[in-house]
Amino acid sequence: MELSSAAPVQLDARPAAPFIEFESSVTRAGYRRVLIRVALRRLRWALPFLAFFGFAALGGGDSDMAWFWLAMGVGTMLIVYAYALWVSGSPSASRKALEPVRYRADTEGLHYESADGYGLIEWSQVRRWEVAADHYLLYVGAATYLLVPVQDLAVVDGRDGFESALRACVAPRRWWRRR
């Protein structure tokens, strides 16, 4: 019996990204919602932690400490909200985030062009992506992300194409390792 020689299979090969072009503009309200969502996700341990000590103090009969822990929880939420309001309302901090940007997704990566210039974010630079507060967050660093509003993709009917490009070109996140 003779075995045929087939071409080697590449296990790491990913399909090519579909070509999609769109213009995006983040609003202040959308930017604020994303900031609050990201901050609360980073502090997701804080509220249960404070609630645990509050209930422990209440169960131990120390109502003063229970009120203290409740105030800490409410204070944490207010600080996060105030920070998001400040950053999204600050002209210098949010100027670049609110500028209109023209994007083009292809096999190389995500090309962008704005008033500040143009560039390319290669797919290998995108560590992970997610949808939060009606925006795509493309993480290019541990805490650095690119915002793309979902509604801007709906205008060009490219949301499915954009998500398929992200799924095809961004390596899946491993559950045991934060990237």
N, C-alpha and C positions, 0 to 999 in steps of 0.2 A: 504494500500500500504506500503510495507516495503522498507526502504532505506538501501542500502548496505554501509558498512563502508569501505571507500577507504583510502589508505595511505595518510597522509598529504602531501601537495605539498610544496616543498621548493622553495620559490621565489628567493632566493639568490644563489641557486646552479648553478655552472658553469660547463660546460663539461670539461672532462679531456683533457689536452694538448697532442697533438701527440708527439711522441718521434722523435727527430731530433738531429743529431750530425754533427758538422762542425768545420773547422778551419778557423780563421779569422785573417787578418793582415791589419791594416790601413796604407795607404800610406801618405807621407807628403803632397802631393797635395790634397788628399781627406780630411785630417785633416784640412788643411788650408781652403778649401771650406766650411767645416762644421763650423769652427770658424767664418768665415765671415758671413755666413748665420745666425747663432745664434746671433751674435753681432748686425747685422742689424735688426733682428726681435725685439731684446730688445730695439733698438733705433728707432723703427718704427714711433714714435711720433716726433722725432727730425727733420727730413727732412721736413715734412709738416709744422711744427712750424716755422722753419727758412724760408721756402718759403713764408709763410703767411706774416711774417714781412718784407721780401724782397719786395714782391709785394705791401704791404701797403706803404712802403717807396717810392717805384717807383711811385705809384699812387699819393702820396702826393708831388711829385716833388723833393724829396731828393735822388738824384742818388748816392751820397756818401754812404748813409746808405744802399741803395739797394745793392751796391757792397760789403759792409761790411757783410750783411746777406748772400749773395752769397758765399763770402769767408768762412764764418762760415760753410755753408753746405758742400762745397768742403773740407774744413779742417776736418770736422767730418768724411767724407768718407775716407780721407787719413789716419787719425788716426786709424780708424777701420782696414783698410787694413794693415797698418804698424804693428799694434798689432798682427794681425793674422800671418803675416810673421815672426815676432819675436818669437811668441810662437811655431809655427810649425817648425821653424828652430833651436830653442834652444835645445841643447842636453839634458839638465837636465829637462826642462819642458815637453818635448814630449817623453822622453825615454820610459816611461811605456805605453803611448798611442799607440806607434808604434810597440810594441812587438807582435809577433804572439800569439794568444790565442786559445785554443781548448774549444768549447762550447758544452753543451748537454742540450737540453730543454726537460723537462718531467713534470709530474704533480706537482712535488715539486717546481720547478722553473728553473732557468738557472744556471747550474753548469759550472764553468770555471776553466781552468788550464793553467798556464803560467810558465815562468821561475821563477817568484817571488813566486809562490805557487798556491794554489787552494782554491775554496770556492763555495758558493751557494748564489745566489740572489733569494730570494723567490718571487713568483709572487705578494704577498701582499706588497712587498717593492717597486715594480715598480709603480710609480704614474701615468705615462702616457707614450705614445710612439708616434713617428711620423717618417716619412721618409723625410729627408732633404739632399740635395746634394748627392744623391745616397748612403745614409747611414741610417740605422735605429738608432734612438736616443731613448734609453730607460732611462727615467728620474727616478732616485732613490732619488732625492732631488730637491730642487727648481732650482738649477743651476748645479747639478751634473748628468751627463748622461754617459751611456755606448754606445760606437760606434760599430756598426756592419755593414761592407760594404755589400751592396746589391749583388755585384758581387760574393762574397764568398758563398752566399747562392745559387746562380744560378749554381755553380759548382756541388753541391750535389743535385740540383733540389729540394731544400727545401724552396724556398721563400714562396710559397703558404702555406706550412706546418708551417713555422715560423710565418707568419702573422695570420694564423688561431689559433695558440697557443697564440699569443698576444691578439687577439680578445676574445678568450675564457677565458683567465686567468687574464687579466689586467682589472680592473674595469673601465667602461667608465667614461670619464671625464665629470663632471657636468658643464653645461654652466654658471651657476651662481656662481661657486666657483672655484677659482684657486687652484690647488693642488700642 
